[in-house]
Amino acid sequence: MKLPEQAVMLKIFIGENDFYKGKPLYEQIVLKARELNLAGATVTKGILGFGADSRIHAAKILTLSEDLPIVIEIVDTQENIQKILPFLDQTVEEGLVTLEKMKVIKYRHR
């Protein structure tokens, strides 16, 4: 797949304990992105953060925090990213979804 120089990055900020149909929501989002043949997706687990409720979520040895922050990043064309938005509207009940323009320098695979 070739990715044009002008693309967009979709970022989805959710919690580790967010589920959809019995599976982690972040996993379901990545599987949907793959099903839609999007260019790629990456999931990152945060060690500290807070959201709209201002509650701190932290990963500390002495404190077992639940619901650590999760960020899913998906880069593709504006047109392709539009395909996953209805799914996100349906599944992301709490969190933040952002979209930003970006310039792709290199996108290659073997």
Secondary structure, DSSP 8 states (H G I E B T S, - for coil): ----SEEEEEEEEEETT-EETTEEHHHHHHHHHHHTT-S-EEEEE-SEEE-TT--EEE--SSS--SS-EEEEEEEE-HHHHHTTHHHHHHH-SSSEEEEEEEE-------
